[in-house]
Amino acid sequence: MDPRVLGAVSMPVFQSSTFEYTGEIGYNSIRYIRLNNTPNHIVLNRKLSEIENAEAAMVTSSGMAAITTSLLTILSKGDHLLAQNSLYGGTFDFITKDLSQYGIEYDLIDGDSPDSWESMLKPNTKAVYVESITNPLMQVCDLKSVVRFAKDKKIISLIDNTFTSPVNFKPLDIGFDLSLHSCTKYLNGHNDIVAGAVCGKAEMIEKISHKLGHLGGTLDPHTCFLLQRGMKTLALRMRYQNESALEIAEFLRKRKEIETVNYPGLTSNKYYKRASELFSGFGGMISFEIKGGEPSAEKFIKKLTLPIYAPSLGGVETLIIIPSKTSHAGLSESEKKAQGISSGLIRLSVGIENTRDLIEDIDQALSRL
Ligand SMILES: *Cc1c(COP(=O)(O)O)cnc(C)c1O
């Protein structure tokens, strides 16, 4: 499949649900949008596998489609999963509330305590699931130990690499079996589509792709086109967002109105050493607490002019939220407390606006609290 179709510099959109039969063998080879094999899928899947250093990759209709389809391919009735105790809300809910319907058990592990993982292992443990940087506290789990543990115990290792993006981290390079993405975030980067991806060994991707054909979480060709276009600027955006977020985190850390700043790129951060070893940049996500808790947080956000008070992340527009009210509203008070998510915690997704402008805006909002 030549990506330069008839010499076109941009990949055209093949808006055709079905294609003429040319002797394809087997159901999964029939060319049909749901089977993830139109020209737009083929070119995009190859691009995704290249940037993750994967044998193969496949795009899905959302990050959640990538996550649920992968887990339901790997896990069967009677299996057991080990999952990091602080995960993206949708993933956490799927693992803790839905998997039991399929007869699949789970236990939650502390990403910082590799010594405790062995005791959670069961004869039926099939896989371990973690995130590269957790939301909203920006924790970096001991990822090298996760890989070592999985290889040692012969279980499959999965990582959600959304927060780092393949520019800052390529999990397959350190031995993870599957790297998953919400392409809604950095990969597309423009806050205008929802998409996901799974990257790994060809054999495993093929199995997940067949499951996707059954569950139906396929991306449509026009959105494939948009994602491919967004990805053209991924490296530039990431580099800028890494730099901008670091500057903003350093600015926040020095302010008297701020209680704590969570950003793995700060030398004072608990995860700095680990993150510097693993990642080539620390990403655009910061969380912090302002003195005075939730009322101050609300007041601060209202006084900002540039960041938009909206969920989601990783795009060119700077977005800000209070996780306990939005992304993590589904957790009970005790779950939030256990994960360390206070009611006044603010999460900032740094976009590509001028860094000086963002800092000036934050500065004026803090000064008027
Ligand atoms: C947003 C997100 C998801 C879910 O992705 P969707 O594209 O919204 O389905 C999964 N994991 C992480 C870390 C996310 O930020």
The ligand as an ORCA input file, in Angstrom:
! r2SCAN-3c Opt
* xyz 0 1
  C      -8.546      9.495     27.746
  C      -7.828      8.300     28.232
  C      -8.292      7.010     27.970
  C      -9.587      6.761     27.241
  O      -9.506      7.193     25.934
  P     -10.791      7.598     25.035
  O     -10.148      7.946     23.742
  O     -11.490      8.726     25.704
  O     -11.650      6.381     24.960
  C      -7.540      5.949     28.420
  N      -6.388      6.121     29.102
  C      -5.918      7.351     29.383
  C      -4.650      7.476     30.155
  C      -6.616      8.478     28.971
  O      -6.140      9.687     29.270
*
